[in-house]
Amino acid sequence: MDLSTLAIHQEYPQGGDSHAAPISMTSAYDFVNAQEASDRFSGLVEGNVYSRFTNPSVSHFEQKLAKMENTEDAVAFASGMAAYLALAITYLKQGDNVLLASGIFGTTTHLYRQYFGEFGIKATSVDVDDHRAWEKAFKTKPKMVLIESPTNPLLKIANISWLSNLAKANGALLVVDNTLLSPVNQRPLDHGADLVLHSTGKFIDGQGRTVGGVIAGKKAMISPLKDFLRSSGTCMSPFTAWVLSHGLDTLKARMALHIQNAKIIAEWLSSHPNINTVYSTFNQAHEQTDIISTQQIGHSPVISFEVCGGKESAWQFIDSLKMITRCTNIGDTKTMVTHPSTTTHGRYTEEEKQKYGISDGLIRLCIGLETSNDLIDDIEQALVQSDKKQLREVV
Ligand SMILES: *Cc1c(COP(=O)(O)O)cnc(C)c1O
């Protein structure tokens, strides 16, 4: 059976006859007698103990997500960053090296470099698609490798199975942040990754209502993360889990429309005379088309492009949009626009911006569920304004 179908029909742990999965807003649970309390606490029998670490709504979400990622188990957290925190504290110790793919979410790099750096963990960034650089970096005997594929905003691709072989040969764990594609469009565990991570407030929620995180993988890999959750309290609320469980039911249908729209917009932008470069996984000229076709089931709704005329033109374009919203999030019904060089990547030095291709004319769109003609109308009129601005500057 298709994984999405299985997820839709995942049974709610505390049954009843409610057709839609209900929500279990409770902090604690009744035990029949002292023996049962003792057995549940020790883990001898399965059952809920306290919602810091067990709750039916949260478990329901975790089990559905695990099914969709084609694996055994998952553990939910208060946010994507809380999931990254759990990952490091569970799987790293003082003196360990970590490799981070360049282009990984900025706050992830900051967390690992700045905070874990203070505890003697060394994080090194490696160009995501540079095989020689990876081979060289593995000489530092890293314990863990964190990657995102495709990267955001430039849609570079990591070869997950190649990296997983390299990681296995060197005794390192490979963790893939799959937020951008969702389990509908890529299943990294099928390509040899050890763990897959999501910031769930993006496509899994799909309507920008919640903040959350989840990690999925084999039971033996998830169990230590659950132990950390029990002691740290970085848990997802039952309400968030309930929203996300219902979000998973419509994920496949929503992703199809996100991608259909993104393809139309990417093609329209590519044929526009005043746009230098379009970055998207649809782009036939993408250097990694072969990897994309073997490792991805579908494409990314995030696309980026460069306007002529640098920051002035880019800002004029952004400020001229009438419908598309100025927002740095991804994975919403609404199409959103971002100027990476002065927001998400604003903390990069000029040198880093150049190295990683974050130019002043770069604009990122995360395509939503509006009708594509309406999106094109808005983009077209904003480009006219941005071109006028550029002409005025030249004169
Ligand atoms: C948003 C995001 C995160 C951070 O997750 P939060 O839920 O905001 O803490 C991590 N990785 C990626 C790829 C993201 O887009």
The ligand as a Gaussian input file, in Angstrom:
#p B3LYP/6-31G(d) Opt

LIG

0 1
 C       12.823000      26.262000       9.653000
 C       13.909000      25.286000       9.484000
 C       14.615000      24.775000      10.584000
 C       14.353000      25.243000      11.995000
 O       13.175000      24.716000      12.486000
 P       12.249000      25.473000      13.567000
 O       11.053000      24.590000      13.622000
 O       11.991000      26.843000      13.058000
 O       13.017000      25.475000      14.849000
 C       15.590000      23.821000      10.353000
 N       15.871000      23.380000       9.112000
 C       15.212000      23.866000       8.028000
 C       15.563000      23.356000       6.675000
 C       14.227000      24.816000       8.179000
 O       13.599000      25.292000       7.097000

